[in-house]
Amino acid sequence: MARGKAKEEGSWKKFIWNSEKKEFLGRTGGSWFKILLFYVIFYGCLAGIFIGTIQVMLLTIDEVKPTYQDRVAPPGLTQVPQIQKTEISFRPSDPNSYEAYVRNILRFLEKYKDSVQKDDMIFEDCGSVPSDYKDRGPLNSDAGQRKACRFKLEWLGNCSGINDEKFGYKDGKPCVIIKLNRIVNFRPKPPKNDSLDGVPILKYSPYVLPVQCIGKRDEDKDKVGSVEYFGLGGFAGFPLQYYPYYGRLLHPQYLQPLLAVQFTNLTLDTEVRVECKAHGENIDYSDKDRFQGRFDLKIEVKS
């Protein structure tokens, strides 16, 4: 029994290192060198092919202008405060219930303060009334970085945070800031008529992409109450002079135009579903993406 065990241990030791044949794990030094050389060359060729294909692909990509935009979906429409499950629920008499919403809006509006937009080398005034697209040349780096249009907080009226730092929440009249997501070289096209889904636009301009917020369901329409819009020139939408966007490299300080919406008399103690939609010739909606050109949120003001 002991002899067999010793023989077994000897065979393992001999397999690991055979002093007679000068073999390690069954291979000589020359054999190990050949197989290692083979795998070095093999994986080196694979790495070379991979790096070569990446380099060829990078040659087709412009760091300034997207190479392919034919399948880019229309921009998304999003709101601030940005909240989980898109639900706003608070009690006006309880500051803790809406403090997170207020902080979220304040944090977002920091970059829109006048003190941030002072540098005339970076920002420029684009007018206080809507106008046509602001052409800043072709989408290339020849002209360097482009200036960004200033956007004044005062245009957001009751929802600017200038006179009411609680954005209406302490009075049960919550504000929501709406923005259109950025897409390089995208030019929104407003509708050619002055009505949305058969409802006349309160203040129409051919240079504004209009936005409308209404009850999502039939039972919500009467519960939403009156809605007030605050934007540039008093228009409920996004003015065209802030477009197109030239991308992060050419437009690093770009500010999206904003629209503020205030719900002034929501039905209390009721969950109201609101849908906000941007309307335009090149704005589409998708059932697969509920933020494409629109969004909906639930608002509940507790008594």
N, C-alpha and C positions, 0 to 999 in steps of 0.2 A: 504493500500500500504506500509506504513512504518512498520506495524506489520509483513508483509510477508518478508520484507527485513531483519528485525531484526532476524526473525526465521531462514532465510537462512544463515545469518552470524553465528548464534549460532550453527547450524548443522555443519558448517565447523570447527569451533573452537572445537566442541565436537569430530569431526573425528581426528583432530590433537592430541588432548589430552582429553581423557575421564576420568575425575577424579573419577567417580563412579566405573568403571571397571578397572581403572589403566591401560588403553590402550593408546599406542602411535601409531598413524597411523593405528589403527585397530588391533594392536597386543599387547599382554602383554609382560612383560619383559622376561618371560620364553619362549614365542614363538619366540621372537627376538633372544634369545640366541641359541635356537635349530637351527633356520634357518642359522644363522651366522656360527655356528659350522659345519653344513652340508657343506656349501660352502668352508669353510677353509679346511676341509678334502678333499673335491672333487677337488679343485684346487691344493691342496698340492700333491695329487696323480698324477694329470696331470703333474705338474712340476717335480715330481720324475721320472715319465716315460720318459719325455723329456730329463732330465739330464742323466738318465741311458742309453738311446739310444745314446746320444752324446758321453758318456764315452766309450761305447762299440765300437763305430765307431773310436774313437781316438786310441783305442788299436790296430786297424788294420793299422794305419798310421805310417809310419816311418818318423821322422822329417828330415832325411838325404836323404833317397832314396824314390822316388815316388813309391807307391804301384802298380799302374797300368800305364803302358806306351804303351800298345798294340794298343791304338787308338790315340796316339799323332801324330798330323800332322807334316810333315817335317817343318824345321824352316823357318821363313820368311826372306826375303832379304830386307833390308831397306837402305836408303841413308841419308847422311848428306850433305848439310843442310836439316833439317826436316821442310817442308813447307806445308802450306795448299794447297789443291788441286794439290799437286805435280807439281807445275808450277814455273819455274825460268824465270824471265823476267827482263832484266836490260839494261842499256845503259852504255858502258864502260867509256864514258866521264863524267858521272854523278855518283860520289861516293855514293850519297844518295840512288841511285836505287839498289845498291848491298851491302850496308853496313850491312843490316840485315843478308844476307847470310854469309858474312865474320864473323860476330860475332857468328853466330850459329856454324860454323866450329871451330872457336877458342875455344869456350866454350866446345865443345865436345872433342877436342884434349888436353885439360888441363891435364887429367889423364894419357896421354901418354908421358908427358914430362920426360926427364931423371931425373930431380930432384925428381920426385914422385916415381921413380922406383929404388932408391938407396939401400934400405934395403935388404941385402942378406938373411935375415931371412924370407922374404916374397916373394921376386922375385928371379928368376934364369935365366941364359942365356940358351936358347934352340937352339942356332945355328943361323947362318945367311943364311943357305940354307935349303930348305924344307926337312923334314925327317918324319919318321913314328910317329904314335900316342905316346904320352908321358904317359906311365903307372905309375900312382901314387898310385897303390894299389886298393883294393876293395872299393866299394862305401859304406863305413861305417865310424863311428867316431873313430875307434880304433887308427888310426894313426894321429888323430888330423887334423888341418888345412893343406891344401896342398899349395905348392908354386905355384906362377903364372909365366908364361913365360914373359920375358920382350919383349916389342915391341918398336922398335926405330922409332922415327918420320922421321929420315933421309931416311928410306926405302920408304917413300911416295914421294920421289923425288920433282918434281916441285909443288906438292900439300901438302908438309909438313908444309908450313908456315915459314920455316927457312930462305929461300932466298927471298920469295915473300909472304909478309903478307896479300896480297889481293887474294891469291889463283887463280891467273890468270884472275880474273874478270875485273880488270882495263885494261887488254889487249884484252878483248873479248874472252878469252880462259878459260871458267869456269871449276873448279875442283868439283868433287863430290866424297865424301868418302862413300864407301860401306862396310857394315858389315852383317854378318850372325847372326841372333838372337840366343840367348842362349837356349839350351835344355839340361837338366841334363843327363849326360851319353851318349849323342848323338855322334856318330862317323861317320862323312861324308865319303862317299865312292866315290872317283873320278872315272870317266869313264875309261874303260880299253883301249880305243883307243885314238889316238892323233888328233881326229877331232870332231867338234861340229856341228851337223846338216849338215854334209858334208863339212864344212869349216875347214881346218887344224888349229890346235892350234899353235900360233906363238912360244910358248915356253912350251913344254909339260913336266910334271913330274908326276909320279904315286903317289907322296906325296902332290899334290896340287889339291884342289877342284876348277876347273876353272870357271871363270865368263866372260861373253861376253856381250858387249853393242852394239846394232845395231839399225837401224831405225825400228820402230815398223811396219809401213806400207810400202808398196812398194815405194810410193812417198817420203818417208822419208829417204830411204837408201842412196841416193846420196847427200842429204842435210846435213847428219851428218858429212861428211868429215872424216878426220883421227882422230883416238882415241888412246890416249896413256895411258898405264896402269903402275901403280907404286905399287909394293908390295914387300914382302920379297924375296930376291934373284932375283928380276926382273921378277917374275912370276905373271901372271894375275889371281890371285885366293887366296885361303886361305890354308896355310900350315897345315898339319895334326898334327904336334907336339903340337899345341895349343888345341888339343882335347884329351880326353873328358873333359867336364866341370863338376865339382863336386858339384855345387850348392852353394848357398849363405853362408851356414854355414861352409862348408869345403873349399870353394874357394872364400873368401870374396873380394880379391884383383884381381880377374881374369880379364885379358884384352883380349878382342876379337881381333883376327888378322884383320887387315884392308886392304882394297884395294882402291887405289885412281885412279880415272879415269879423264882424262882431254880431253876435246873436243877442238881441236886446230884450226879448221877452219869451224865452223858451218856457214850455209848460213844465211846471215844477213836479218833482218826484215822479218823473216819467222818463224812461230811456228813449231818446229821440235819435233816429238814424238820419244823418245828413250826408248828402252826396254833393261833392263839388267837382265840376267838370270844366275843362278848358275847351273852347270851341274854335275850330279852325279847319281850313281846307286840308291841311296835312297833319291834323291831329286825329288819330284813330284810337279805338278802345279795344281791349282784349279781355275775354273772360278768363284767360289763363294768367293775366297780370292785372290785378285790380288797381295798380297805381299808374297804369299806362294812360295818360291823358286825364286821369280822374282819381279820386280817392273817396272813401266814405268813412265816417267815424260816428261813434255813439257818444252822445252827450247827455249827462243826467245832472241836473241842478237840484240838490236836495234842500228841503225847507228846514 
